[in-house]
Amino acid sequence: MKLWIGGELETAVGDEWRHARSAVESAVNVLISDIDALEANQWDVTAILRDDDVFSERVRFSKKNGMDIRLRITYEKFLVATPKVRHELIIDMLIRSLEIIQKKYPTIDAISKVKELMSWLKNET
């Protein structure tokens, strides 16, 4: 399995986002590299981290384009958060995305394992 995290961001949080996203994405990819999640093997999530409503949350799955999951992280919380809390906010978003993926692919047991790893990682950050 492989995770990719993107972002629809306000420029005010760009540097903090890049540092937090990079750390979380790297740590998660180390943990899940040997997991085979079949149709959900390419785990793509985009964070919406903005102080406006230009982008709304959305979930799309297609055979041609894979998954498109865009979930909001509270901008105000992220802006004033410590690095540890920023990591936790990203991990919470990832757990939400896994719950969505699990509803779409309920027979993929690996998703539950990845959710457990995300909870463990959140406690370790």
C-alpha positions in Angstrom: 0.0 0.0 0.0 1.2 3.6 -0.7 -0.1 6.9 0.7 -0.1 10.2 -1.1 -1.3 13.3 0.7 -2.1 16.5 -1.2 -3.5 19.8 -0.1 -5.8 22.7 -1.0 -4.2 25.3 1.2 -4.1 28.9 2.4 -0.6 30.2 1.8 -0.4 31.2 5.5 0.0 27.6 6.5 2.0 26.4 3.5 5.4 25.8 5.3 3.8 24.3 8.4 1.7 22.0 6.2 4.7 20.9 4.1 6.7 19.9 7.2 3.8 18.1 8.9 2.5 16.4 5.8 6.0 15.2 4.8 6.7 13.8 8.3 3.3 12.0 8.5 3.3 10.7 4.9 6.9 9.3 5.3 6.1 7.6 8.7 2.8 6.1 7.3 4.4 4.8 4.1 7.1 3.0 6.2 4.4 1.3 8.2 2.1 0.3 5.3 4.6 -0.6 2.6 4.1 -4.3 3.0 0.3 -4.2 3.2 -1.7 -5.2 0.2 -5.1 -3.5 0.2 -6.2 -4.6 -3.3 -8.4 -1.9 -4.9 -7.4 0.6 -2.2 -3.6 0.0 -2.6 -3.0 3.5 -3.8 -4.3 5.6 -0.9 -4.8 9.2 -2.1 -6.1 11.9 0.3 -6.2 15.7 -0.2 -6.5 17.9 2.8 -8.6 21.1 2.6 -6.9 23.6 4.8 -8.4 26.9 4.1 -10.2 29.8 5.8 -13.0 29.9 3.3 -15.5 27.6 1.6 -14.0 27.5 -1.9 -13.4 23.8 -1.7 -15.9 21.4 -0.1 -15.3 17.8 1.1 -15.8 15.2 -1.6 -15.4 11.5 -2.1 -15.2 9.9 -5.5 -14.1 6.4 -6.6 -13.7 5.4 -10.2 -12.0 2.5 -11.9 -10.2 4.9 -14.3 -9.0 7.5 -11.9 -8.9 5.7 -8.6 -10.0 7.4 -5.4 -10.4 11.2 -4.9 -10.9 11.9 -1.2 -10.8 15.5 -0.1 -11.4 16.2 3.6 -11.3 19.3 5.6 -8.9 20.0 8.5 -9.9 22.9 10.7 -7.8 25.8 9.5 -7.8 27.8 12.8 -6.7 24.8 14.8 -3.9 23.9 12.4 -2.7 27.5 12.2 -2.1 27.8 15.9 -1.2 24.2 16.7 2.1 22.8 17.8 3.9 20.4 15.4 2.6 17.4 17.4 -1.0 18.6 17.2 -0.6 19.3 13.4 0.6 15.7 13.0 -2.4 14.5 15.0 -4.8 16.6 12.9 -3.4 15.0 9.7 -3.6 11.5 11.2 -7.2 12.1 12.2 -8.0 13.1 8.6 -6.3 9.9 7.4 -8.4 7.8 9.8 -11.6 9.5 8.5 -10.5 8.6 4.9 -9.9 5.0 5.9 -13.4 4.8 7.3 -14.7 6.1 4.0 -12.6 3.6 2.1 -13.8 0.8 4.4 -17.4 1.6 3.6 -16.6 1.4 -0.1 -14.5 -1.8 0.2 -15.8 -3.6 3.3 -14.2 -6.9 2.4 -10.6 -5.6 2.4 -9.4 -6.6 5.8 -6.1 -4.7 5.4 -8.0 -1.4 6.0 -8.7 -2.3 9.6 -5.0 -3.0 10.1 -4.0 0.3 8.6 -6.5 2.1 10.9 -4.9 0.4 13.9 -1.5 1.6 12.7 -2.8 5.1 12.3 -4.1 5.1 15.9 -0.7 3.7 17.1 1.2 6.4 15.1 -1.0 9.2 16.6 -0.1 8.1 20.1 3.6 8.0 19.1 3.8 11.5 17.6 
